[in-house]
Amino acid sequence: MTDILWTVVIVIAVLLLLAIIVRAVMSRRSRPTFQTRELPASYLGAYQSRMTELQAMFVDHPREAVASAKQLVDDMTMRMGYPTRLTDKERMDDLASVDRRHADRYRTGLGLKADSTTEEMRRTLQSYLDLARDLLDRGTSGSAVDAETRPEIAG
């Protein structure tokens, strides 16, 4: 009976050790294999005005505003040095390797369906625009913008 108990304890210890090793290896792989850079200064004003346009566009064309906001984020990430990706999952993984919050916002945007309500589209647009603002903040020497100064889309 004692031999069986020691065998179980040893097996559990070995499994825990293997789990720790696998987690360490996986965390190393999640580090970005690319370098991000600041956004070109010549684009900052255009990006900011485009975000304002998208908020206004949402009133009459919500689905188009959301699609344009995703394109804006994709353009920003490309200019910041993120790799060009074929799938949204790969782009989300790249965003997560730099900042998990960015990936969460991108994931929220990807959750939009063809039959989504206007409120779901509003939340999706807000998520993409928050991500774009974060990228602008990160791309301009990391100057933080207070959450209270960020415009909300009326809901």
RODO-2510 file (C-alpha; in nm, 4 decimals, decimal comma):
residues 155
     n   res          X          Y          Z
     1     m     0,0000     0,0000     0,0000
     2     t     0,2829     0,2386     0,0849
     3     d     0,4600     0,1570    -0,2438
     4     i     0,1458     0,2458    -0,4414
     5     l     0,1103     0,5750    -0,2546
     6     w     0,4739     0,6710    -0,3266
     7     t     0,4311     0,5743    -0,6912
     8     v     0,1235     0,8006    -0,7200
     9     v     0,3094     1,0886    -0,5514
    10     i     0,6053     1,0500    -0,7875
    11     v     0,3793     1,0347    -1,0952
    12     i     0,1959     1,3502    -0,9853
    13     a     0,5252     1,5290    -0,9212
    14     v     0,6557     1,4319    -1,2666
    15     l     0,3320     1,5505    -1,4310
    16     l     0,3508     1,8838    -1,2510
    17     l     0,7115     1,9272    -1,3572
    18     l     0,6200     1,8515    -1,7191
    19     a     0,3325     2,1010    -1,7032
    20     i     0,5682     2,3714    -1,5765
    21     i     0,8181     2,2984    -1,8552
    22     v     0,5483     2,3048    -2,1247
    23     r     0,4126     2,6351    -1,9920
    24     a     0,7617     2,7883    -1,9919
    25     v     0,8231     2,6779    -2,3507
    26     m     0,4843     2,8107    -2,4638
    27     s     0,5397     3,1481    -2,2971
    28     r     0,8700     3,1853    -2,4809
    29     r     0,6947     3,1215    -2,8091
    30     s     0,4332     3,3888    -2,7379
    31     r     0,6953     3,6623    -2,7368
    32     p     0,6887     3,8660    -3,0540
    33     t     0,9392     3,7730    -3,3209
    34     f     0,9126     4,1212    -3,4667
    35     q     0,9871     4,4748    -3,3556
    36     t     0,7178     4,7407    -3,3454
    37     r     0,7943     5,1033    -3,4149
    38     e     0,6225     5,4356    -3,3704
    39     l     0,3683     5,5446    -3,6245
    40     p     0,5024     5,7952    -3,8777
    41     a     0,4224     6,1457    -3,7531
    42     s     0,2769     6,2378    -4,0906
    43     y    -0,0063     5,9859    -4,0369
    44     l    -0,1133     6,0829    -3,6844
    45     g    -0,3483     6,3661    -3,7816
    46     a    -0,5030     6,1601    -4,0600
    47     y    -0,5653     5,8672    -3,8243
    48     q    -0,7247     6,0916    -3,5638
    49     s    -0,9513     6,2624    -3,8159
    50     r    -1,0453     5,9251    -3,9665
    51     m    -1,1575     5,8028    -3,6228
    52     t    -1,3814     6,1097    -3,5895
    53     e    -1,5234     6,0461    -3,9379
    54     l    -1,5991     5,6841    -3,8507
    55     q    -1,7918     5,7876    -3,5406
    56     a    -2,0040     6,0256    -3,7484
    57     m    -2,0438     5,7684    -4,0264
    58     f    -2,1845     5,5165    -3,7782
    59     v    -2,5138     5,7074    -3,7551
    60     d    -2,6106     5,6429    -4,1182
    61     h    -2,3911     5,3442    -4,2102
    62     p    -2,3036     5,1412    -3,8996
    63     r    -2,1841     4,8256    -4,0751
    64     e    -1,9577     5,0214    -4,3118
    65     a    -1,8187     5,2245    -4,0199
    66     v    -1,7251     4,9063    -3,8350
    67     a    -1,5585     4,7566    -4,1431
    68     s    -1,3657     5,0792    -4,2008
    69     a    -1,2559     5,0875    -3,8370
    70     k    -1,1116     4,7363    -3,8735
    71     q    -0,9284     4,8463    -4,1888
    72     l    -0,7937     5,1476    -4,0001
    73     v    -0,6577     4,9263    -3,7206
    74     d    -0,5071     4,6854    -3,9735
    75     d    -0,3361     4,9749    -4,1540
    76     m    -0,2012     5,1136    -3,8276
    77     t    -0,0578     4,7795    -3,7190
    78     m     0,1069     4,7331    -4,0575
    79     r     0,2727     5,0759    -4,0335
    80     m     0,3895     4,9952    -3,6803
    81     g     0,5770     4,6889    -3,8016
    82     y     0,3347     4,4102    -3,7199
    83     p     0,3655     4,1281    -3,9739
    84     t     0,1210     4,1110    -4,2616
    85     r    -0,1138     3,8235    -4,1868
    86     l    -0,3689     3,6295    -4,3870
    87     t    -0,6050     3,5503    -4,1009
    88     d    -0,7541     3,7565    -3,8225
    89     k    -0,6493     3,4895    -3,5701
    90     e    -0,2828     3,5383    -3,6637
    91     r    -0,3191     3,9169    -3,6365
    92     m    -0,4857     3,8753    -3,2970
    93     d    -0,1977     3,6532    -3,1800
    94     d     0,0518     3,9191    -3,2912
    95     l    -0,1405     4,1867    -3,1022
    96     a    -0,1526     3,9635    -2,7931
    97     s     0,2223     3,9101    -2,8028
    98     v     0,2722     4,2850    -2,7628
    99     d    -0,0289     4,3785    -2,5463
   100     r    -0,3070     4,1444    -2,4345
   101     r    -0,5610     4,4300    -2,4123
   102     h    -0,5126     4,5034    -2,7811
   103     a    -0,5933     4,1438    -2,8697
   104     d    -0,9028     4,1517    -2,6474
   105     r    -1,0315     4,4601    -2,8266
   106     y    -0,9569     4,3081    -3,1661
   107     r    -1,1364     3,9872    -3,0619
   108     t    -1,4424     4,1906    -2,9638
   109     g    -1,4474     4,3350    -3,3126
   110     l    -1,4209     3,9949    -3,4744
   111     g    -1,7269     3,8738    -3,2844
   112     l    -1,9617     4,0752    -3,5066
   113     k    -2,2096     3,8645    -3,7039
   114     a    -2,4140     3,9370    -4,0150
   115     d    -2,7329     3,9706    -3,8082
   116     s    -2,5808     4,1828    -3,5300
   117     t    -2,7886     4,4546    -3,3704
   118     t    -2,6996     4,8215    -3,3882
   119     e    -2,5902     4,8072    -3,0233
   120     e    -2,3521     4,5187    -3,0966
   121     m    -2,2115     4,7143    -3,3908
   122     r    -2,1725     5,0220    -3,1669
   123     r    -1,9755     4,8194    -2,9121
   124     t    -1,7645     4,6697    -3,1900
   125     l    -1,6876     5,0108    -3,3392
   126     q    -1,6008     5,1434    -2,9934
   127     s    -1,3675     4,8497    -2,9408
   128     y    -1,1850     4,9087    -3,2699
   129     l    -1,1605     5,2833    -3,2053
   130     d    -1,0280     5,2253    -2,8525
   131     l    -0,7667     4,9935    -3,0011
   132     a    -0,6769     5,2545    -3,2631
   133     r    -0,6394     5,5204    -2,9916
   134     d    -0,4208     5,2867    -2,7881
   135     l    -0,2037     5,2254    -3,0938
   136     l    -0,1786     5,6010    -3,1488
   137     d    -0,0812     5,6495    -2,7846
   138     r     0,1724     5,3673    -2,8021
   139     g     0,2998     5,4888    -3,1365
   140     t     0,3640     5,8398    -3,0118
   141     s     0,6191     5,7704    -2,7402
   142     g     0,3631     5,6045    -2,5164
   143     s     0,1839     5,9222    -2,4095
   144     a    -0,1226     5,8048    -2,2231
   145     v    -0,4655     5,9549    -2,2778
   146     d    -0,6982     5,9610    -1,9798
   147     a    -1,0022     5,7369    -2,0259
   148     e    -1,2299     6,0305    -1,9400
   149     t    -1,1084     6,2274    -2,2432
   150     r    -1,1887     5,9492    -2,4879
   151     p    -1,5113     6,0100    -2,6768
   152     e    -1,7827     5,7481    -2,6359
   153     i    -2,0181     5,6522    -2,9115
   154     a    -2,3694     5,7251    -2,7932
   155     g    -2,5639     5,4119    -2,7181
***
